[in-house]
Amino acid sequence: MIGGSAKGRRLSAPPGAHTRPTTDRVKESIFNIIQFTLPEAQVLDLFCGSGQMGIEAVSRGAAGCLLVDSDRRAAAVSRKNVEMCRMTEQADVRCQDAESAAASLGQSSMDIIFLDPPYGGEPMRRILSCIYRFDILRSRGIMICESDKNDDLGPVLPPYRLLKRYVYGRVAVTTITRD
């Protein structure tokens, strides 16, 4: 962890090559982007892997976080990390596919959504379409979409709009808000 109440704690990572932990450089940039949205926010971390982004958000002042990953091993590691950081009251972990998790949430229920699906464009386009359809981001909330810099995320549909795209080596971070 790089900031907040859990700073310095080392999180476990799921086994295998399917999980790409966000680098500290990219993570610090993301948290600089959302620093004013973060206090007391409700956060959704889809494709959470180890849970590092959601746990970092709670560590830095978010009110609560839902961590979702369809891989049982990743969900188990996320639970372990939540417990190790003593955040079981603020963070809930679900082993569920991202689309089902988004569909189960209420309209305008999240302030911040982290999206870090497998690279290639199609998984990101699919989950963004689902989020637009179920409209789970609150007005003036922010989505943080981590992808390969060459991935096409598709059109941003109203009332959502593109804020900015940042590139860090091969990684792109695209920010989207809801008006």
N, CA, C and O of each residue as an XYZ file, in Angstrom:
716
protein
N       0.850     -1.173      0.000
C       0.000      0.000      0.000
C       0.897      1.238      0.000
O       1.967      1.251      0.610
N       0.437      2.274     -0.696
C       1.296      3.453     -0.830
C       0.798      4.661     -0.057
O       1.516      5.656      0.044
N      -0.418      4.606      0.496
C      -0.906      5.765      1.240
C      -2.000      5.404      2.211
O      -2.549      4.303      2.178
N      -2.312      6.357      3.086
C      -3.424      6.193      4.002
C      -3.124      5.291      5.183
O      -1.965      5.051      5.521
N      -4.191      4.792      5.809
C      -4.057      4.019      7.043
C      -3.350      2.680      6.853
O      -2.807      2.138      7.816
N      -3.343      2.139      5.652
C      -2.690      0.844      5.395
C      -1.326      1.011      4.718
O      -0.763      0.042      4.210
N      -0.803      2.221      4.712
C       0.468      2.496      4.043
C       1.553      1.544      4.547
O       1.704      1.313      5.746
N       2.304      1.000      3.582
C       3.413      0.123      3.923
C       3.058     -1.350      4.000
O       3.956     -2.192      4.012
N       1.792     -1.682      4.051
C       1.394     -3.099      4.091
C       1.601     -3.713      2.721
O       1.322     -3.090      1.697
N       2.091     -4.938      2.713
C       2.323     -5.662      1.468
C       1.176     -6.630      1.247
O       0.941     -7.531      2.052
N       0.471     -6.433      0.152
C      -0.668     -7.287     -0.158
C      -0.215     -8.534     -0.900
O       0.770     -8.515     -1.638
N      -0.950     -9.614     -0.690
C      -0.724    -10.838     -1.449
C      -1.310    -10.651     -2.843
O      -2.218     -9.844     -3.040
N      -0.786    -11.403     -3.805
C      -1.304    -11.362     -5.183
C      -1.825    -12.743     -5.557
O      -1.294    -13.756     -5.102
N      -2.868    -12.783     -6.390
C      -3.364    -14.081     -6.846
C      -2.294    -14.820     -7.647
O      -1.485    -14.187     -8.325
N      -2.280    -16.158     -7.576
C      -1.293    -16.914     -8.340
C      -1.588    -16.848     -9.839
O      -2.725    -16.622    -10.251
N      -0.558    -17.047    -10.632
C      -0.744    -17.100    -12.082
C      -0.449    -15.779    -12.759
O      -0.107    -14.790    -12.110
N      -0.585    -15.777    -14.059
C      -0.249    -14.604    -14.868
C      -1.470    -13.812    -15.299
O      -1.346    -12.885    -16.100
N      -2.652    -14.154    -14.786
C      -3.874    -13.465    -15.213
C      -4.033    -12.092    -14.565
O      -4.761    -11.248    -15.086
N      -3.371    -11.859    -13.449
C      -3.509    -10.600    -12.722
C      -2.307     -9.712    -12.999
O      -1.162    -10.152    -12.897
N      -2.576     -8.447    -13.352
C      -1.532     -7.458    -13.559
C      -1.665     -6.405    -12.469
O      -2.504     -5.513    -12.591
N      -0.874     -6.476    -11.414
C      -0.988     -5.435    -10.386
C      -0.669     -4.063    -10.970
O       0.260     -3.919    -11.765
N      -1.440     -3.064    -10.574
C      -1.184     -1.698    -11.002
C       0.115     -1.232    -10.374
O       0.311     -1.388     -9.169
N       1.007     -0.661    -11.174
C       2.287     -0.210    -10.642
C       2.074      0.955     -9.677
O       1.077      1.671     -9.762
N       3.021      1.133     -8.762
C       2.914      2.225     -7.794
C       2.834      3.579     -8.482
O       2.114      4.465     -8.021
N       3.566      3.751     -9.577
C       3.546      5.029    -10.308
C       2.144      5.333    -10.836
O       1.634      6.440    -10.666
N       1.530      4.340    -11.476
C       0.188      4.525    -12.022
C      -0.819      4.692    -10.891
O      -1.713      5.534    -10.973
N      -0.679      3.892     -9.833
C      -1.600      3.974     -8.705
C      -1.544      5.364     -8.050
O      -2.585      5.944     -7.742
N      -0.364      5.883     -7.843
C      -0.231      7.213     -7.240
C      -0.874      8.269     -8.136
O      -1.538      9.178     -7.638
N      -0.686      8.160     -9.446
C      -1.310      9.105    -10.378
C      -2.833      9.020    -10.302
O      -3.513     10.046    -10.285
N      -3.367      7.801    -10.254
C      -4.818      7.617    -10.152
C      -5.355      8.262     -8.883
O      -6.371      8.955     -8.921
N      -4.681      8.039     -7.759
C      -5.187      8.601     -6.510
C      -5.011     10.118     -6.444
O      -5.742     10.789     -5.715
N      -4.059     10.665     -7.188
C      -3.987     12.123     -7.309
C      -5.189     12.647     -8.100
O      -5.727     13.707     -7.780
N      -5.606     11.915     -9.119
C      -6.749     12.315     -9.942
C      -8.042     12.331     -9.125
O      -8.860     13.238     -9.279
N      -8.230     11.339     -8.262
C      -9.508     11.200     -7.543
C      -9.476     11.721     -6.112
O     -10.431     11.508     -5.366
N      -8.422     12.386     -5.717
C      -8.263     12.781     -4.320
C      -9.434     13.594     -3.755
O      -9.733     13.480     -2.566
N     -10.091     14.395     -4.563
C     -11.189     15.212     -4.045
C     -12.532     14.497     -4.097
O     -13.494     14.936     -3.466
N     -12.604     13.406     -4.839
C     -13.813     12.596     -4.923
C     -13.803     11.497     -3.857
O     -14.856     10.970     -3.497
N     -12.635     11.159     -3.363
C     -12.436      9.994     -2.502
C     -13.047     10.067     -1.102
O     -13.624      9.072     -0.662
N     -12.954     11.177     -0.381
C     -13.471     11.161      0.995
C     -14.944     10.761      1.056
O     -15.792     11.352      0.388
N     -15.227      9.745      1.871
C     -16.583      9.217      2.108
C     -17.236      8.597      0.868
O     -18.450      8.396      0.846
N     -16.449      8.297     -0.153
C     -16.984      7.740     -1.405
C     -17.372      6.268     -1.253
O     -16.825      5.534     -0.430
N     -18.331      5.874     -2.074
C     -18.650      4.458     -2.264
C     -17.923      4.029     -3.533
O     -18.104      4.621     -4.597
N     -17.100      2.994     -3.409
C     -16.182      2.592     -4.472
C     -16.513      1.183     -4.951
O     -16.850      0.307     -4.155
N     -16.413      0.979     -6.256
C     -16.564     -0.329     -6.875
C     -15.264     -0.644     -7.609
O     -14.813      0.132     -8.451
N     -14.668     -1.789     -7.282
C     -13.442     -2.231     -7.930
C     -13.761     -3.521     -8.682
O     -13.769     -4.606     -8.101
N     -14.028     -3.384     -9.998
C     -14.339     -4.541    -10.833
C     -13.048     -5.125    -11.397
O     -12.120     -4.384    -11.718
N     -12.985     -6.443    -11.517
C     -11.767     -7.133    -11.932
C     -10.671     -6.812    -10.912
O      -9.559     -6.437    -11.286
N     -10.989     -6.960     -9.638
C     -10.151     -6.430     -8.557
C      -8.827     -7.143     -8.353
O      -7.915     -6.558     -7.769
N      -8.680     -8.379     -8.806
C      -7.408     -9.084     -8.593
C      -7.111     -9.212     -7.113
O      -7.843     -9.896     -6.398
N      -6.058     -8.573     -6.638
C      -5.678     -8.613     -5.224
C      -6.520     -7.684     -4.361
O      -6.480     -7.762     -3.133
N      -7.286     -6.798     -5.007
C      -8.081     -5.815     -4.272
C      -7.330     -4.539     -3.955
O      -7.820     -3.698     -3.201
N      -6.141     -4.389     -4.526
C      -5.277     -3.273     -4.141
C      -5.897     -1.887     -4.351
O      -5.704     -1.001     -3.519
N      -6.633     -1.686     -5.440
C      -7.175     -0.346     -5.689
C      -8.295     -0.007     -4.700
O      -8.326      1.093     -4.148
N      -9.198     -0.936     -4.482
C     -10.277     -0.697     -3.526
C      -9.769     -0.549     -2.111
O     -10.237      0.316     -1.370
N      -8.818     -1.381     -1.724
C      -8.232     -1.293     -0.378
C      -7.505      0.028     -0.210
O      -7.612      0.670      0.835
N      -6.767      0.437     -1.231
C      -6.084      1.746     -1.183
C      -7.095      2.873     -1.025
O      -6.854      3.823     -0.281
N      -8.233      2.772     -1.726
C      -9.270      3.802     -1.626
C      -9.805      3.904     -0.201
O      -9.943      5.004      0.333
N     -10.102      2.774      0.411
C     -10.583      2.782      1.798
C      -9.486      3.309      2.723
O      -9.765      4.083      3.638
N      -8.257      2.898      2.490
C      -7.126      3.363      3.284
C      -6.998      4.882      3.247
O      -6.549      5.502      4.212
N      -7.401      5.481      2.110
C      -7.283      6.930      1.933
C      -8.587      7.687      2.217
O      -8.674      8.882      1.934
N      -9.598      7.012      2.771
C     -10.774      7.756      3.217
C     -12.100      7.417      2.590
O     -13.110      8.013      2.963
N     -12.149      6.473      1.642
C     -13.445      6.074      1.083
C     -14.280      5.425      2.181
O     -13.744      4.757      3.065
N     -15.587      5.623      2.123
C     -16.487      5.066      3.143
C     -16.624      3.557      3.010
O     -16.719      2.847      4.011
N     -16.635      3.070      1.781
C     -16.806      1.642      1.576
C     -16.406      1.244      0.177
O     -16.299      2.079     -0.721
N     -16.183     -0.062      0.006
C     -15.748     -0.565     -1.290
C     -16.300     -1.957     -1.523
O     -16.324     -2.795     -0.622
N     -16.738     -2.185     -2.738
C     -17.128     -3.510     -3.194
C     -16.053     -3.985     -4.164
O     -15.813     -3.358     -5.196
N     -15.407     -5.104     -3.821
C     -14.358     -5.701     -4.636
C     -14.954     -6.901     -5.358
O     -15.522     -7.788     -4.721
N     -14.831     -6.936     -6.680
C     -15.448     -7.994     -7.481
C     -14.423     -8.612     -8.421
O     -13.715     -7.909     -9.142
N     -14.357     -9.944     -8.398
C     -13.551    -10.669     -9.373
C     -14.219    -12.011     -9.620
O     -14.718    -12.639     -8.686
N     -14.231    -12.451    -10.864
C     -14.869    -13.723    -11.201
C     -13.984    -14.925    -10.889
O     -14.468    -16.055    -10.843
N     -12.701    -14.690    -10.677
C     -11.762    -15.761    -10.351
C     -11.795    -16.035     -8.845
O     -11.539    -15.140     -8.040
N     -12.113    -17.278     -8.471
C     -12.213    -17.623     -7.040
C     -10.920    -17.380     -6.290
O     -10.933    -16.943     -5.139
N      -9.798    -17.665     -6.945
C      -8.504    -17.458     -6.265
C      -8.262    -15.974     -6.009
O      -7.780    -15.596     -4.941
N      -8.593    -15.137     -6.982
C      -8.423    -13.692     -6.800
C      -9.341    -13.181     -5.694
O      -8.912    -12.387     -4.857
N     -10.589    -13.622     -5.677
C     -11.521    -13.198     -4.625
C     -11.022    -13.637     -3.254
O     -11.132    -12.881     -2.288
N     -10.474    -14.852     -3.154
C      -9.946    -15.337     -1.872
C      -8.758    -14.496     -1.412
O      -8.644    -14.171     -0.230
N      -7.876    -14.146     -2.345
C      -6.732    -13.296     -2.005
C      -7.219    -11.914     -1.589
O      -6.690    -11.338     -0.638
N      -8.215    -11.373     -2.282
C      -8.768    -10.059     -1.905
C      -9.328    -10.102     -0.486
O      -9.090     -9.185      0.301
N     -10.069    -11.156     -0.153
C     -10.607    -11.298      1.218
C      -9.484    -11.315      2.247
O      -9.559    -10.650      3.280
N      -8.447    -12.081      1.948
C      -7.298    -12.163      2.848
C      -6.662    -10.774      3.032
O      -6.326    -10.385      4.150
N      -6.503    -10.039      1.933
C      -5.907     -8.698      2.006
C      -6.790     -7.731      2.784
O      -6.284     -6.914      3.554
N      -8.098     -7.813      2.592
C      -9.034     -6.960      3.343
C      -8.904     -7.245      4.838
O      -8.847     -6.322      5.650
N      -8.857     -8.523      5.192
C      -8.711     -8.897      6.602
C      -7.381     -8.425      7.162
O      -7.333     -7.896      8.272
N      -6.292     -8.609      6.406
C      -4.970     -8.204      6.866
C      -4.902     -6.691      7.096
O      -4.199     -6.231      7.996
N      -5.624     -5.927      6.291
C      -5.639     -4.468      6.441
C      -6.707     -3.997      7.426
O      -6.880     -2.795      7.628
N      -7.420     -4.941      8.038
C      -8.465     -4.654      9.038
C      -9.563     -3.741      8.468
O      -9.935     -2.729      9.062
N     -10.065     -4.145      7.286
C     -11.082     -3.347      6.603
C     -12.356     -4.149      6.341
O     -13.102     -3.822      5.418
N     -12.614     -5.172      7.119
C     -13.775     -6.027      6.864
C     -15.095     -5.282      7.021
O     -16.099     -5.692      6.438
N     -15.118     -4.207      7.788
C     -16.343     -3.409      7.943
C     -16.604     -2.518      6.734
O     -17.757     -2.218      6.426
N     -15.539     -2.089      6.043
C     -15.675     -1.152      4.925
C     -15.622     -1.809      3.557
O     -16.076     -1.217      2.578
N     -15.080     -3.021      3.462
C     -14.871     -3.643      2.157
C     -15.575     -4.995      2.081
O     -15.425     -5.840      2.963
N     -16.339     -5.179      1.018
C     -17.038     -6.433      0.755
C     -16.429     -7.049     -0.500
O     -16.171     -6.343     -1.475
N     -16.199     -8.353     -0.482
C     -15.605     -9.054     -1.620
C     -16.627    -10.022     -2.188
O     -17.251    -10.785     -1.451
N     -16.792     -9.987     -3.508
C     -17.693    -10.912     -4.191
C     -16.949    -11.643     -5.299
O     -16.196    -11.048     -6.069
N     -17.181    -12.947     -5.357
C     -16.700    -13.740     -6.494
C     -17.861    -13.791     -7.482
O     -18.780    -14.598     -7.341
N     -17.803    -12.924     -8.475
C     -18.920    -12.736     -9.395
C     -18.384    -12.096    -10.668
O     -17.380    -11.385    -10.631
N     -19.050    -12.347    -11.798
C     -18.605    -11.675    -13.009
C     -19.005    -10.203    -12.944
O     -19.988     -9.841    -12.297
N     -18.236     -9.371    -13.618
C     -18.392     -7.918    -13.536
C     -19.769     -7.448    -13.990
O     -20.362     -6.569    -13.364
N     -20.280     -8.024    -15.070
C     -21.583     -7.595    -15.593
C     -22.703     -7.885    -14.595
O     -23.577     -7.043    -14.388
N     -22.686     -9.066    -13.975
C     -23.703     -9.405    -12.971
C     -23.599     -8.491    -11.751
O     -24.611     -8.069    -11.191
N     -22.377     -8.195    -11.350
C     -22.194     -7.306    -10.203
C     -22.754     -5.918    -10.511
O     -23.460     -5.341     -9.684
N     -22.446     -5.380    -11.688
C     -22.959     -4.062    -12.075
C     -24.481     -4.072    -12.146
O     -25.133     -3.121    -11.715
N     -25.045     -5.144    -12.689
C     -26.499     -5.244    -12.823
C     -27.191     -5.320    -11.457
O     -28.348     -4.920    -11.326
N     -26.490     -5.829    -10.449
C     -27.100     -6.002     -9.127
C     -27.088     -4.729     -8.292
O     -27.738     -4.667     -7.248
N     -26.366     -3.730     -8.735
C     -26.260     -2.488     -7.969
C     -27.385     -1.532     -8.343
O     -27.940     -1.610     -9.439
N     -27.707     -0.649     -7.446
C     -28.744      0.335     -7.720
C     -28.236      1.460     -8.600
O     -27.035      1.727     -8.659
N     -29.160      2.115     -9.281
C     -28.819      3.251    -10.127
C     -28.159      4.331     -9.277
O     -28.591      4.601     -8.157
N     -27.114      4.944     -9.816
C     -26.381      6.026     -9.160
C     -25.895      5.642     -7.767
O     -26.000      6.436     -6.833
N     -25.364      4.433     -7.624
C     -24.957      3.954     -6.305
C     -23.470      4.112     -6.006
O     -23.066      3.981     -4.851
N     -22.648      4.389     -7.013
C     -21.197      4.441     -6.816
C     -20.628      5.822     -7.139
O     -21.053      6.482     -8.086
N     -19.659      6.238     -6.328
C     -18.955      7.502     -6.563
C     -17.714      7.304     -7.432
O     -17.363      8.159     -8.245
N     -17.057      6.154     -7.241
C     -15.829      5.851     -7.976
C     -15.910      4.396     -8.429
O     -16.286      3.512     -7.660
N     -15.549      4.162     -9.696
C     -15.497      2.801    -10.221
C     -14.124      2.589    -10.851
O     -13.713      3.326    -11.747
N     -13.421      1.562    -10.361
C     -12.150      1.152    -10.956
C     -12.431      0.002    -11.913
O     -13.077     -0.978    -11.542
N     -11.944      0.122    -13.147
C     -12.086     -0.930    -14.150
C     -10.710     -1.316    -14.663
O      -9.987     -0.486    -15.213
N     -10.358     -2.568    -14.482
C      -9.074     -3.060    -14.981
C      -9.257     -4.474    -15.513
O      -8.679     -5.421    -14.981
N     -10.081     -4.622    -16.588
C     -10.312     -5.951    -17.159
C      -9.106     -6.424    -17.961
O      -8.157     -5.667    -18.165
N      -9.141     -7.678    -18.417
C      -8.060     -8.132    -19.303
C      -7.925     -7.174    -20.492
O      -8.918     -6.679    -21.026
N      -6.690     -6.929    -20.888
C      -6.443     -6.024    -21.995
C      -6.954     -6.620    -23.299
O      -7.145     -7.831    -23.411
N      -7.169     -5.764    -24.267
C      -7.616     -6.198    -25.574
C      -8.796     -5.403    -26.086
O      -9.186     -5.559    -27.243
N      -9.373     -4.556    -25.254
C     -10.460     -3.691    -25.690
C     -11.842     -4.247    -25.474
O     -12.679     -3.570    -24.876
N     -12.120     -5.453    -25.933
C     -13.479     -6.000    -25.850
C     -13.993     -6.130    -24.414
O     -15.132     -5.737    -24.159
N     -13.215     -6.663    -23.457
C     -13.736     -6.728    -22.076
C     -14.085     -5.335    -21.515
O     -15.078     -5.184    -20.804
N     -13.270     -4.330    -21.837
C     -13.550     -2.971    -21.350
C     -14.801     -2.416    -22.018
O     -15.648     -1.831    -21.343
N     -14.931     -2.586    -23.313
C     -16.125     -2.091    -24.009
C     -17.387     -2.750    -23.447
O     -18.411     -2.089    -23.274
N     -17.311     -4.049    -23.165
C     -18.464     -4.785    -22.648
C     -18.879     -4.277    -21.266
O     -20.067     -4.079    -21.015
N     -17.915     -4.065    -20.370
C     -18.280     -3.615    -19.015
C     -18.702     -2.146    -19.030
O     -19.595     -1.767    -18.273
N     -18.096     -1.320    -19.855
C     -18.546      0.070    -19.957
C     -19.980      0.130    -20.467
O     -20.788      0.903    -19.951
N     -20.301     -0.665    -21.460
C     -21.672     -0.720    -21.979
C     -22.656     -1.111    -20.879
O     -23.748     -0.551    -20.784
N     -22.264     -2.064    -20.063
C     -23.098     -2.514    -18.945
C     -23.289     -1.379    -17.921
O     -24.397     -1.159    -17.432
N     -22.223     -0.681    -17.610
C     -22.311      0.432    -16.643
C     -23.192      1.540    -17.193
O     -24.006      2.101    -16.459
N     -23.044      1.865    -18.472
C     -23.912      2.879    -19.079
C     -25.380      2.444    -19.007
O     -26.258      3.248    -18.695
N     -25.634      1.174    -19.297
C     -27.007      0.652    -19.324
C     -27.654      0.680    -17.933
O     -28.809      1.081    -17.793
N     -26.912      0.257    -16.914
C     -27.478      0.209    -15.562
C     -27.273      1.518    -14.798
O     -27.847      1.703    -13.725
N     -26.454      2.431    -15.346
C     -26.282      3.784    -14.817
C     -25.950      3.786    -13.326
O     -26.641      4.422    -12.531
N     -24.881      3.064    -12.950
C     -24.551      2.891    -11.530
C     -23.628      3.972    -10.967
O     -23.396      4.008     -9.758
N     -23.103      4.847    -11.813
C     -22.221      5.918    -11.340
C     -23.048      7.144    -10.969
O     -23.922      7.568    -11.725
N     -22.765      7.704     -9.806
C     -23.465      8.917     -9.371
C     -23.046     10.113    -10.216
O     -21.981     10.110    -10.834
N     -23.890     11.126    -10.233
C     -23.571     12.373    -10.907
C     -22.267     12.933    -10.337
O     -22.086     12.992     -9.121
N     -21.380     13.334    -11.209
C     -20.053     13.852    -10.885
C     -19.129     12.789    -10.295
O     -18.061     13.115     -9.777
N     -19.536     11.511    -10.371
C     -18.645     10.418     -9.995
C     -17.594     10.239    -11.075
O     -17.611     10.929    -12.095
N     -16.683      9.309    -10.844
C     -15.603      9.110    -11.810
C     -15.307      7.621    -11.980
O     -15.273      6.856    -11.016
N     -15.097      7.239    -13.233
C     -14.625      5.894    -13.558
C     -13.177      5.999    -13.973
O     -12.791      6.891    -14.730
N     -12.385      5.081    -13.470
C     -10.974      4.991    -13.815
C     -10.797      3.703    -14.602
O     -10.932      2.611    -14.050
N     -10.496      3.824    -15.887
C     -10.383      2.678    -16.789
C      -8.913      2.449    -17.126
O      -8.291      3.274    -17.796
N      -8.361      1.335    -16.665
C      -6.969      1.009    -16.947
C      -6.928      0.002    -18.096
O      -7.592     -1.033    -18.048
N      -6.140      0.317    -19.130
C      -6.084     -0.530    -20.320
C      -4.717     -0.427    -20.979
O      -3.871      0.367    -20.569
N      -4.517     -1.242    -22.003
C      -3.350     -1.080    -22.855
C      -3.539      0.228    -23.631
O      -4.663      0.572    -23.995
N      -2.468      0.943    -23.880
C      -2.595      2.246    -24.557
C      -3.187      2.133    -25.954
O      -3.688      3.124    -26.484
N      -3.144      0.939    -26.574
C      -3.693      0.758    -27.913
C      -5.122      0.240    -27.921
O      -5.714      0.108    -28.992
N      -5.693     -0.057    -26.766
C      -7.068     -0.567    -26.710
C      -8.072      0.529    -27.048
O      -7.928      1.676    -26.625
N      -9.090      0.156    -27.817
C     -10.196      1.049    -28.153
C     -11.311      0.809    -27.137
O     -11.847     -0.296    -27.052
N     -11.660      1.835    -26.371
C     -12.685      1.692    -25.339
C     -14.093      1.921    -25.876
O     -15.066      1.754    -25.139
N     -14.216      2.293    -27.121
C     -15.527      2.535    -27.700
C     -16.038      3.920    -27.339
O     -15.360      4.673    -26.640
N     -17.234      4.259    -27.815
C     -17.789      5.593    -27.549
C     -18.242      5.737    -26.095
O     -18.673      4.772    -25.464
N     -18.137      6.938    -25.593
C     -18.661      7.266    -24.259
C     -20.069      7.808    -24.471
O     -20.260      8.792    -25.187
N     -21.044      7.170    -23.853
C     -22.446      7.505    -24.096
C     -22.992      8.484    -23.053
O     -22.728      8.319    -21.862
N     -23.751      9.501    -23.483
C     -24.371     10.434    -22.547
C     -25.306      9.703    -21.578
O     -25.957      8.737    -21.976
N     -25.385     10.133    -20.335
C     -24.855     11.358    -19.748
C     -23.399     11.262    -19.290
O     -22.903     12.133    -18.576
N     -22.725     10.192    -19.711
C     -21.309     10.040    -19.376
C     -20.474     10.837    -20.367
O     -20.883     11.071    -21.505
N     -19.276     11.255    -19.904
C     -18.379     11.956    -20.820
C     -16.929     11.706    -20.430
O     -16.600     11.512    -19.259
N     -16.087     11.718    -21.431
C     -14.658     11.521    -21.246
C     -14.069     12.742    -20.545
O     -14.314     13.877    -20.954
N     -13.303     12.509    -19.502
C     -12.589     13.601    -18.844
C     -11.199     13.760    -19.450
O     -10.870     14.801    -20.019
N     -10.384     12.701    -19.315
C      -9.010     12.796    -19.806
C      -8.421     11.397    -19.931
O      -8.854     10.456    -19.266
N      -7.436     11.287    -20.790
C      -6.701     10.028    -20.970
C      -5.240     10.303    -20.654
O      -4.654     11.264    -21.153
N      -4.657      9.445    -19.817
C      -3.258      9.548    -19.420
C      -2.545      8.299    -19.919
O      -3.124      7.213    -19.906
N      -1.299      8.436    -20.358
C      -0.533      7.281    -20.811
C       0.755      7.196    -19.989
O       1.494      8.171    -19.848
N       0.999      5.990    -19.448
C       2.193      5.695    -18.654
C       2.857      4.473    -19.283
O       2.518      3.340    -18.942
N       3.793      4.694    -20.192
C       4.407      3.570    -20.893
C       3.367      2.870    -21.755
O       2.804      3.486    -22.660
N       3.100      1.585    -21.487
C       2.109      0.815    -22.258
C       0.718      0.899    -21.656
O      -0.239      0.400    -22.248
N       0.587      1.519    -20.495
C      -0.695      1.572    -19.781
C      -1.379      2.911    -20.029
O      -0.756      3.969    -19.943
N      -2.670      2.845    -20.336
C      -3.489      4.056    -20.447
C      -4.482      4.067    -19.294
O      -5.039      3.032    -18.930
N      -4.693      5.232    -18.733
C      -5.712      5.446    -17.719
C      -6.688      6.473    -18.289
O      -6.332      7.630    -18.513
N      -7.914      6.033    -18.517
C      -8.937      6.893    -19.082
C      -9.948      7.208    -17.988
O     -10.454      6.306    -17.320
N     -10.240      8.500    -17.807
C     -11.192      8.903    -16.788
C     -12.496      9.343    -17.463
O     -12.492     10.089    -18.442
N     -13.597      8.861    -16.911
C     -14.932      9.140    -17.428
C     -15.796      9.598    -16.260
O     -15.708      9.034    -15.170
N     -16.618     10.599    -16.471
C     -17.510     11.085    -15.426
C     -18.955     10.998    -15.905
O     -19.221     10.725    -17.076
N     -19.869     11.233    -14.990
C     -21.295     11.274    -15.321
C     -21.798     12.666    -14.978
O     -21.645     13.118    -13.844
N     -22.396     13.347    -15.942
C     -22.917     14.701    -15.712
C     -24.230     14.655    -14.968
O     -24.817     15.700    -14.686
